[in-house]
Amino acid sequence: MNKTVNAKYDSARTVNSVLFDLIGTGISHENIDHDKARNVLKVTIAAEAESQVREILQRHHPQNLN
């Protein structure tokens, strides 16, 4: 089953760093939705990868993570 994890950041620069880290760990760009106007990332992944994705997102100190 797939899960979606959302994270909001304070700057586009931070979002770009997170994108680099996610893609570097093998998350497909097709599984990442980037709302540039709000600096929000939505990552859709298999449930087994949720903890790894949350760890990457938390490393960059999101304003909100759910």
Stockholm file with secondary structure:
# STOCKHOLM 1.0

chainA/1-66         MNKTVNAKYDSARTVNSVLFDLIGTGISHENIDHDKARNVLKVTIAAEAESQVREILQRHHPQNLN
#=GR chainA/1-66 SS CEEEEEEECSCHHHHHHHHHHHHHTTCCGGGEEEETTTTEEEEEEEGGGHHHHHHHHHHTCCSEEC
#=GC SS_cons        CEEEEEEECSCHHHHHHHHHHHHHTTCCGGGEEEETTTTEEEEEEEGGGHHHHHHHHHHTCCSEEC
//
